Amino acid sequence: MPSMKRIAVIFEGRLHEQKGVFNAVVQRVRHLREVADGCAIDVHMIEGYDRGLNRWLHGTRRIADRPAVAHVDTVDVHMHWFCHSLMDTVRHKVLHRPAKVYRQWLSRLADELQDYDLLSAHDRIAGTAAAMASRRYGMPHYITWHGASIYTDPLRDPVYRQATIELLEHATGNLFVSRGLERYARQTLTDRFVSEILYNGASAAFCRYDEAARQQLRAQRGIAAGERVVGFVGRMDPVKNVSLLDDIFDEISQHYDRPLRFVALGDGPLRRQVQTLMHERGINCLMPGDVPHAQMPEWMNCIDVLVLPSQKEGLPLVTLEAIQCGANVVATDVMGTAEAVGQDNAVALDGALVENMARRAVQMLRGEVVQQLPAAMSWVATARREWEIYQAEPRARHC
């Protein structure tokens, strides 16, 4: 392949929710720039918003400020704002047909990408724009798959399923954040695609603080000296299995004989239910809601053991961030979690989940478990491998 001068990175996100895929993209770009000598890397983000009846139907908030460029952690993010149409809502929700207005808008966005040498998209929406541009202008395009676009959207919606299969099969290459996620895609969608595994990493901001700083942070949050902290971090929704948190916390309390404090960080539709269950069972749990990402390293330094009882995960960043801050993590053995936490710390998603997760958490609290991140789960390693992939000749699309 001729030497590349310009790469476009495209993803869908929410400017006011800079976490998850948003932060993964920013961190990947920052590190890719360090190894991509002589290549300009531009970042484009798609954000949809609602007006009028659509906003009422979807219960979404009004977005008044829509900047053309957002500056995030040394990265300039070029914003592409799309107002969802009522026609598309009817076509999708009532007629179960693909969005028409949105695809037309994505088609125009694809034309804006024609001068790039390579397109690097993240998940389905951005992947659609990249695929359109690739077909018209001949540049290679790669799609990184993070999770829900593979394990949730195609299962709940036949339109999304077909679109995802087509994207997988026709991309120059598909980059999965875990082997488990790639395996799931091959088993449930299609096995006719080219793929590589590119793990996410944790930002350098996530590191273990010295003991004095850790104790000070705990005191600021009302955690008493000598208390061990068990936490959950994530969206409060059914996929994260948060309805089991009170059972898990209670089971840990029954088998650990030192002072404990529990923490559940995050927001979502089940947050109030989780609060009620904790209160009814008398569980001493801090629930501060949605915490700004800049404060997450401090919270991770307050946690001794992180529990993650999710039903589905691609490669949860919180596991990497927690381990890098010195916490232990026990998670359900779904898709890519065991790759991050180790097979011994991944429990089966079955009827014994609560007991097995609590048992392993107690072993961690007693200092019986040592956890380290695999070397491949770093942004430096990912950036180097990604640049190698982009410089290589594209392989045949079906394998």
Phi, psi and omega per residue, in radians:
M1 nan 2.370 3.087
P2 -1.034 2.704 -3.125
S3 -1.041 2.440 -3.083
M4 -1.570 2.445 3.087
K5 -1.879 -0.555 -3.067
R6 -2.463 2.320 3.043
I7 -2.139 2.386 3.020
A8 -1.865 2.216 3.028
V9 -1.819 2.188 -3.039
I10 -2.197 2.338 3.076
F11 -2.656 2.835 3.060
E12 -1.808 2.413 -3.134
G13 -2.839 -2.994 3.081
R14 -2.235 2.140 -3.043
L15 -1.104 -0.543 -3.115
H16 -1.536 0.003 3.094
E17 -2.225 1.330 -3.038
Q18 -1.536 1.351 3.132
K19 -2.632 3.133 3.088
G20 1.010 -2.219 -3.095
V21 -1.056 -0.656 3.126
F22 -0.936 -0.941 -3.113
N23 -1.205 -0.602 3.101
A24 -1.070 -0.736 3.136
V25 -1.137 -0.808 -3.125
V26 -1.063 -0.788 3.141
Q27 -1.140 -0.697 3.140
R28 -1.118 -0.739 3.137
V29 -1.118 -0.773 3.138
R30 -0.976 -0.761 -3.094
H31 -1.397 -0.550 3.093
L32 -1.130 -0.655 3.117
R33 -1.057 -0.518 -3.118
E34 -1.246 -0.405 -3.116
V35 -1.908 -0.305 -3.094
A36 -1.527 1.290 -3.073
D37 -1.052 2.268 3.051
G38 1.300 0.148 -3.100
C39 -2.004 2.205 3.077
A40 -1.449 2.336 -3.139
I41 -2.106 1.983 3.124
D42 -1.785 2.518 -3.103
V43 -1.987 2.253 3.139
H44 -2.157 2.241 3.120
M45 -2.077 2.332 3.070
I46 -1.697 2.240 3.026
E47 -2.326 2.166 3.082
G48 -1.602 2.678 3.088
Y49 -2.559 2.855 -3.098
D50 -2.001 2.678 3.008
R51 -2.327 2.757 2.993
G52 0.929 -2.243 -3.054
L53 -1.095 -0.624 3.114
N54 -1.075 -0.719 3.140
R55 -1.145 -0.640 3.100
W56 -1.202 -0.758 -3.119
L57 -1.122 -0.709 -3.069
H58 -1.594 -0.189 -3.130
G59 1.139 0.579 -3.094
T60 -1.626 2.795 -3.116
R61 -1.508 2.753 3.122
R62 -1.334 2.336 3.077
I63 -1.947 1.777 -3.081
A64 -1.512 -0.676 -3.092
D65 -1.663 1.988 -3.131
R66 -2.190 1.426 -3.072
P67 -1.175 2.703 3.094
A68 -1.355 -0.562 -3.140
V69 -2.395 2.370 3.054
A70 -2.016 2.406 -3.127
H71 -1.802 1.976 -3.042
V72 -2.251 1.922 3.005
D73 0.878 0.954 3.125
T74 1.264 0.044 -3.128
V75 -1.947 2.229 3.022
D76 -1.489 2.111 -3.124
V77 -1.851 2.002 3.119
H78 -1.405 2.098 -3.003
M79 -1.613 2.405 3.072
H80 -2.188 1.858 -3.030
W81 -1.673 2.335 3.127
F82 -2.237 2.228 3.089
C83 -1.567 2.017 -3.135
H84 -1.056 2.407 -3.102
S85 -1.699 2.629 3.083
L86 -1.156 -0.576 3.109
M87 -1.045 -0.775 3.134
D88 -1.148 -0.639 3.102
T89 -1.051 -0.774 3.131
V90 -1.169 -0.788 -3.124
R91 -1.045 -0.743 -3.053
H92 -1.374 -0.930 -3.021
K93 -1.342 -0.565 -3.060
V94 -1.749 -0.822 -3.045
L95 -1.641 -0.175 -3.131
H96 0.976 0.772 3.114
R97 -2.097 2.771 -3.123
P98 -1.087 2.628 3.079
A99 -1.105 2.400 -3.113
K100 -1.726 -0.892 -3.108
V101 -1.115 -0.719 -3.130
Y102 -1.107 -0.753 3.123
R103 -1.116 -0.644 3.080
Q104 -1.113 -0.704 3.112
W105 -1.164 -0.738 3.095
L106 -1.099 -0.588 3.103
S107 -1.114 -0.704 3.095
R108 -1.185 -0.657 3.078
L109 -1.097 -0.672 3.125
A110 -1.026 -0.647 3.116
D111 -1.133 -0.513 3.123
E112 -1.261 -0.210 -3.093
L113 -1.729 0.122 -2.962
Q114 -1.172 -0.380 -3.070
D115 -1.590 0.070 3.129
Y116 -1.527 2.707 3.120
D117 -1.539 -0.418 -3.118
L118 -2.712 2.513 3.123
L119 -2.022 2.307 3.110
S120 -2.118 1.811 -3.065
A121 -1.841 2.775 3.131
H122 -2.181 2.028 3.091
D123 1.202 -3.036 -2.814
R124 -1.184 -0.870 -3.036
I125 -1.095 -0.912 3.113
A126 -1.107 -0.636 3.114
G127 -1.076 -0.599 3.110
T128 -1.120 -0.812 3.111
A129 -1.093 -0.730 3.141
A130 -1.128 -0.715 3.137
A131 -1.114 -0.707 3.096
M132 -1.062 -0.834 -3.135
A133 -1.114 -0.687 -3.135
S134 -1.096 -0.741 3.134
R135 -1.122 -0.666 -3.069
R136 -1.390 -0.663 -2.939
Y137 -2.040 -0.055 2.931
G138 1.461 0.039 3.116
M139 -1.416 2.636 3.089
P140 -1.194 2.640 3.077
H141 -2.405 2.391 -3.137
Y142 -2.061 2.513 3.126
I143 -2.125 2.196 3.031
T144 -1.645 2.271 -3.125
W145 -1.908 2.159 -3.030
H146 -1.747 -0.477 -3.105
G147 2.891 -1.515 -2.966
A148 -1.048 -0.527 3.113
S149 -1.162 -0.257 3.076
I150 -1.826 -0.826 -2.964
Y151 -1.713 -0.143 3.136
T152 -2.099 -1.050 -3.019
D153 -0.979 -0.823 -3.111
P154 -1.158 -0.389 -3.121
L155 -1.451 -0.519 -3.085
R156 -1.637 -0.198 -3.021
D157 -2.537 2.020 -3.119
P158 -1.108 -0.514 3.090
V159 -1.136 -0.798 3.108
Y160 -1.126 -0.651 -3.107
R161 -1.060 -0.872 -3.110
Q162 -1.128 -0.715 3.132
A163 -1.090 -0.704 -3.125
T164 -1.161 -0.732 3.113
I165 -1.055 -0.793 -3.139
E166 -1.097 -0.697 3.131
L167 -1.148 -0.769 3.133
L168 -1.034 -0.785 -3.013
E169 -1.314 -0.399 -3.041
H170 -1.950 -0.021 3.065
A171 -1.227 2.615 3.015
T172 -1.023 -0.671 3.073
G173 -2.820 2.620 3.092
N174 -2.003 2.248 -3.100
L175 -1.932 1.966 -3.104
F176 -1.744 2.523 -3.110
V177 -1.418 -0.075 3.036
S178 -2.782 2.726 3.088
R179 -1.169 -0.616 3.125
G180 -1.080 -0.701 3.128
L181 -1.183 -0.727 3.092
E182 -1.076 -0.777 -3.139
R183 -1.063 -0.728 3.123
Y184 -1.088 -0.729 3.130
A185 -1.086 -0.729 -3.141
R186 -1.182 -0.619 -3.091
Q187 -1.365 -0.570 -2.997
T188 -1.912 -0.336 -3.076
L189 -2.029 -1.199 3.140
T190 -2.844 2.651 3.068
D191 -1.930 0.234 -3.102
R192 -1.739 1.175 3.085
F193 -2.659 2.733 3.071
V194 -1.566 2.386 -3.084
S195 -2.572 2.766 3.003
E196 -2.433 2.740 3.050
I197 -1.783 2.123 3.057
L198 -2.211 1.784 -3.109
Y199 -1.203 2.641 2.930
N200 -1.350 2.924 3.047
G201 -2.237 -3.057 3.066
A202 -1.969 2.471 3.105
S203 -1.023 2.623 3.114
A204 -1.086 -0.300 3.096
A205 -1.141 -0.393 3.113
F206 -1.566 1.785 -3.140
C207 -2.615 2.808 -3.129
R208 -1.368 2.177 3.095
Y209 -1.393 2.860 3.064
D210 -1.215 2.830 -2.981
E211 -1.079 -0.637 3.133
A212 -1.100 -0.745 3.139
A213 -1.163 -0.672 3.127
R214 -1.115 -0.754 3.141
Q215 -1.167 -0.637 3.116
Q216 -1.144 -0.754 3.116
L217 -1.090 -0.701 3.131
R218 -1.150 -0.727 3.130
A219 -1.087 -0.693 3.126
Q220 -1.082 -0.455 -3.120
R221 -1.747 0.210 3.083
G222 1.367 0.322 3.113
I223 -1.616 2.120 -3.035
A224 -1.274 2.669 3.059
A225 -1.048 2.335 -3.137
G226 1.631 -0.250 3.093
E227 -1.356 2.368 2.980
R228 -1.616 2.557 -3.016
V229 -2.035 2.186 3.021
V230 -1.926 2.276 -3.038
G231 -2.309 2.861 2.971
F232 -2.251 2.429 3.084
V233 -2.324 2.140 3.110
G234 2.766 3.123 3.131
R235 -1.274 2.387 -3.138
M236 -1.466 1.400 -3.139
D237 -2.479 2.989 -3.068
P238 -1.043 -0.601 -3.114
V239 -1.076 -0.567 3.132
K240 -1.449 -0.050 3.079
N241 1.054 0.601 -3.045
V242 -1.204 -0.270 3.100
S243 -1.165 -0.201 3.094
L244 -1.659 -0.080 -3.040
L245 -1.057 -0.731 -3.126
D246 -1.129 -0.657 3.088
D247 -1.131 -0.751 -3.120
I248 -1.143 -0.826 -3.130
F249 -1.081 -0.743 -3.134
D250 -1.129 -0.710 3.126
E251 -1.113 -0.700 3.092
I252 -1.096 -0.755 -3.139
S253 -1.018 -0.641 -3.081
Q254 -1.273 -0.345 -3.047
H255 -2.043 0.108 3.095
Y256 -2.190 2.191 -2.940
D257 -1.729 0.238 3.070
R258 -1.926 2.870 -3.121
P259 -1.023 2.384 -3.100
L260 -2.235 2.584 2.943
R261 -2.301 2.456 3.140
F262 -1.954 2.565 -3.123
V263 -2.346 2.340 3.056
A264 -2.271 1.900 -3.087
L265 -1.787 2.333 3.097
G266 2.336 2.914 3.140
D267 -2.278 2.997 -3.135
G268 2.622 3.124 -3.014
P269 -1.118 -0.377 -3.102
L270 -1.786 0.144 -3.062
R271 -1.071 -0.787 -3.121
R272 -1.119 -0.682 3.112
Q273 -1.096 -0.759 3.125
V274 -1.098 -0.743 3.100
Q275 -1.019 -0.787 -3.130
T276 -1.089 -0.779 -3.137
L277 -1.101 -0.721 3.118
M278 -1.089 -0.775 -3.118
H279 -1.120 -0.784 -3.097
E280 -1.099 -0.527 -3.103
R281 -1.689 0.046 3.089
G282 1.189 0.535 -3.133
I283 -1.506 2.218 -3.109
N284 -1.370 1.565 -2.999
C285 -2.226 2.205 3.012
L286 -1.438 2.279 3.115
M287 -2.331 1.384 -3.065
P288 -1.347 -0.030 3.125
G289 1.514 -2.622 -3.090
D290 -1.367 2.023 -3.082
V291 -1.700 2.320 3.069
P292 -0.953 2.459 -3.056
H293 -1.041 -0.541 -3.141
A294 -1.102 -0.416 3.137
Q295 -1.609 -0.107 -3.060
M296 -1.120 -0.650 3.084
P297 -1.016 -0.616 3.113
E298 -1.165 -0.771 3.134
W299 -1.137 -0.701 3.126
M300 -1.102 -0.520 3.099
N301 -1.347 -0.154 3.052
C302 -1.599 -0.294 -3.028
I303 -1.653 2.322 3.057
D304 -1.614 -0.682 3.131
V305 -2.376 2.243 3.073
L306 -1.810 2.278 3.063
V307 -1.910 2.413 -3.104
L308 -2.398 1.618 -3.050
P309 -1.571 0.499 -3.008
S310 -0.989 2.621 3.014
Q311 -1.416 -0.535 -3.135
K312 -2.547 2.507 3.063
E313 -2.707 2.545 3.000
G314 -1.469 -1.311 2.931
L315 -2.600 1.653 -3.008
P316 -1.137 2.119 3.138
L317 -1.044 -0.548 -3.090
V318 -1.086 -0.519 3.112
T319 -1.175 -0.733 3.129
L320 -1.161 -0.752 -3.108
E321 -1.143 -0.718 -3.133
A322 -1.138 -0.818 -3.132
I323 -1.102 -0.672 3.139
Q324 -1.168 -0.403 3.094
C325 -1.600 0.097 3.068
G326 1.649 0.064 3.102
A327 -1.490 2.785 2.943
N328 -1.662 2.669 -3.120
V329 -2.306 2.277 2.974
V330 -2.086 2.279 -3.026
A331 -2.423 2.855 3.025
T332 -1.241 2.599 -3.100
D333 -1.468 1.334 -3.136
V334 -2.198 2.233 3.107
M335 0.849 -1.905 -2.977
G336 -1.689 0.101 -3.029
T337 -1.135 -0.721 -3.115
A338 -1.113 -0.491 3.110
E339 -1.129 -0.511 -3.135
A340 -1.593 -0.781 -3.001
V341 -1.667 -0.222 -3.072
G342 1.644 2.479 -3.056
Q343 -1.049 -0.609 -3.124
D344 -1.162 -0.341 -3.098
N345 -1.869 0.244 3.102
A346 -2.002 2.106 -3.071
V347 -1.827 2.626 -3.092
A348 -1.142 2.541 3.093
L349 -1.518 1.390 -3.093
D350 -2.517 -2.927 -3.078
G351 -1.155 -0.285 3.137
A352 -1.733 0.223 -3.074
L353 -0.953 -0.874 -3.063
V354 -1.034 -0.882 -3.098
E355 -1.118 -0.759 -3.089
N356 -1.226 -0.664 3.116
M357 -1.187 -0.740 3.122
A358 -1.124 -0.716 -3.137
R359 -1.063 -0.776 3.138
R360 -1.202 -0.641 3.104
A361 -1.084 -0.706 3.116
V362 -1.129 -0.719 3.072
Q363 -1.049 -0.664 3.104
M364 -1.169 -0.750 3.119
L365 -1.085 -0.526 3.132
R366 -1.477 0.042 3.100
G367 1.384 0.383 -3.073
E368 -1.618 -0.014 -3.062
V369 -2.210 2.325 3.046
V370 -2.027 2.206 -3.081
Q371 -2.160 2.416 3.032
Q372 -2.434 2.620 3.095
L373 -1.338 2.468 3.010
P374 -1.047 2.580 -3.098
A375 -1.043 -0.528 -3.105
A376 -1.217 -0.299 -3.111
M377 -1.609 1.157 3.062
S378 -2.513 2.578 -3.128
W379 -1.148 -0.519 3.116
V380 -1.121 -0.859 3.133
A381 -1.107 -0.709 -3.136
T382 -1.130 -0.768 -3.125
A383 -1.088 -0.746 3.138
R384 -1.093 -0.794 -3.139
R385 -1.181 -0.675 3.135
E386 -1.079 -0.744 -3.134
W387 -1.145 -0.654 3.074
E388 -1.083 -0.743 3.138
I389 -1.094 -0.791 -3.090
Y390 -1.171 -0.496 -3.128
Q391 -1.465 -0.307 -3.099
A392 -1.384 2.784 3.049
E393 -1.191 2.320 3.094
P394 -1.055 2.420 3.093
R395 -1.446 3.013 3.058
A396 -0.997 2.551 -2.994
R397 -1.300 -0.395 -3.121
H398 -2.018 2.243 3.115
C399 -2.592 nan nan
